[in-house]
Amino acid sequence: MEEKNFEQSMQDLEKIVTELEKGDLNLDESVKKFEEGMKLAKQCNNMLEKAEKKITILLEKDGELEEKDFIEDNNT
């Protein structure tokens, strides 16, 4: 199975939530959708964590590398 990008995974997750909220599914289908949704949520969380790590900026200070979050640096 090919790995989806974040946006595709979020769309799929939103579709699952909508289906579960409708309440038209039987118990077995609901459990399967819930499991699928949990897997997608975990994938999305992992993608966000990776993106956050990529956004981390390395600054050289006194010959040493210092990590600073992008959010902290956006004012400068």
KETILO-725414 format. One record per residue (C-alpha): x, y, z; residue in three letters. Coordinates in Angstrom, 2 decimals. Layout:
N
[torpa [X,Y,Z],'ALA'],
...
END
This chain:
76
[torpa [0.00,0.00,0.00],'MET'],
[torpa [1.44,3.37,-0.97],'GLU'],
[torpa [1.90,5.96,1.74],'GLU'],
[torpa [-0.47,8.90,1.50],'LYS'],
[torpa [0.51,12.47,2.11],'ASN'],
[torpa [-0.79,14.37,5.13],'PHE'],
[torpa [-3.65,16.07,3.30],'GLU'],
[torpa [-4.93,12.82,1.78],'GLN'],
[torpa [-4.74,11.08,5.15],'SER'],
[torpa [-6.65,13.91,6.84],'MET'],
[torpa [-9.36,13.79,4.17],'GLN'],
[torpa [-9.72,10.04,4.67],'ASP'],
[torpa [-9.86,10.53,8.43],'LEU'],
[torpa [-12.55,13.20,8.10],'GLU'],
[torpa [-14.57,10.85,5.86],'LYS'],
[torpa [-14.35,8.10,8.48],'ILE'],
[torpa [-15.43,10.46,11.25],'VAL'],
[torpa [-18.43,11.55,9.18],'THR'],
[torpa [-19.42,7.93,8.53],'GLU'],
[torpa [-19.14,7.07,12.22],'LEU'],
[torpa [-21.12,10.15,13.26],'GLU'],
[torpa [-24.00,9.24,10.93],'LYS'],
[torpa [-24.55,6.05,12.89],'GLY'],
[torpa [-25.62,4.05,9.82],'ASP'],
[torpa [-22.93,1.39,10.23],'LEU'],
[torpa [-23.39,-1.85,12.12],'ASN'],
[torpa [-21.10,-2.64,15.04],'LEU'],
[torpa [-18.54,-4.62,13.01],'ASP'],
[torpa [-18.30,-1.90,10.36],'GLU'],
[torpa [-18.02,0.78,13.04],'SER'],
[torpa [-15.16,-1.05,14.75],'VAL'],
[torpa [-13.33,-1.51,11.43],'LYS'],
[torpa [-13.77,2.19,10.59],'LYS'],
[torpa [-12.62,3.16,14.07],'PHE'],
[torpa [-9.48,1.00,13.73],'GLU'],
[torpa [-8.77,2.50,10.31],'GLU'],
[torpa [-9.27,5.99,11.73],'GLY'],
[torpa [-6.89,5.32,14.60],'MET'],
[torpa [-4.21,4.13,12.15],'LYS'],
[torpa [-4.69,7.25,10.03],'LEU'],
[torpa [-4.57,9.50,13.11],'ALA'],
[torpa [-1.29,7.88,14.16],'LYS'],
[torpa [0.16,8.31,10.65],'GLN'],
[torpa [-0.87,11.97,10.63],'CYS'],
[torpa [0.68,12.51,14.05],'ASN'],
[torpa [3.93,10.90,12.88],'ASN'],
[torpa [3.97,13.11,9.78],'MET'],
[torpa [3.45,16.21,11.93],'LEU'],
[torpa [6.26,15.19,14.26],'GLU'],
[torpa [8.61,14.68,11.30],'LYS'],
[torpa [7.64,18.05,9.85],'ALA'],
[torpa [8.24,19.72,13.22],'GLU'],
[torpa [11.72,18.20,13.37],'LYS'],
[torpa [12.47,19.45,9.86],'LYS'],
[torpa [11.40,22.95,10.84],'ILE'],
[torpa [13.92,22.99,13.66],'THR'],
[torpa [16.67,25.45,12.84],'ILE'],
[torpa [20.29,24.82,13.70],'LEU'],
[torpa [22.16,27.94,14.73],'LEU'],
[torpa [25.87,28.22,15.26],'GLU'],
[torpa [26.66,29.91,18.55],'LYS'],
[torpa [30.21,30.19,19.91],'ASP'],
[torpa [31.34,27.31,17.71],'GLY'],
[torpa [28.60,24.99,18.95],'GLU'],
[torpa [25.33,24.05,17.32],'LEU'],
[torpa [22.20,25.10,19.14],'GLU'],
[torpa [18.73,23.91,18.22],'GLU'],
[torpa [15.97,26.47,18.19],'LYS'],
[torpa [12.36,25.92,17.20],'ASP'],
[torpa [11.16,27.74,14.10],'PHE'],
[torpa [8.34,29.34,16.07],'ILE'],
[torpa [10.82,30.97,18.47],'GLU'],
[torpa [12.75,32.47,15.55],'ASP'],
[torpa [9.90,33.82,13.44],'ASN'],
[torpa [10.11,37.27,15.07],'ASN'],
[torpa [13.67,37.83,13.90],'THR'],
END
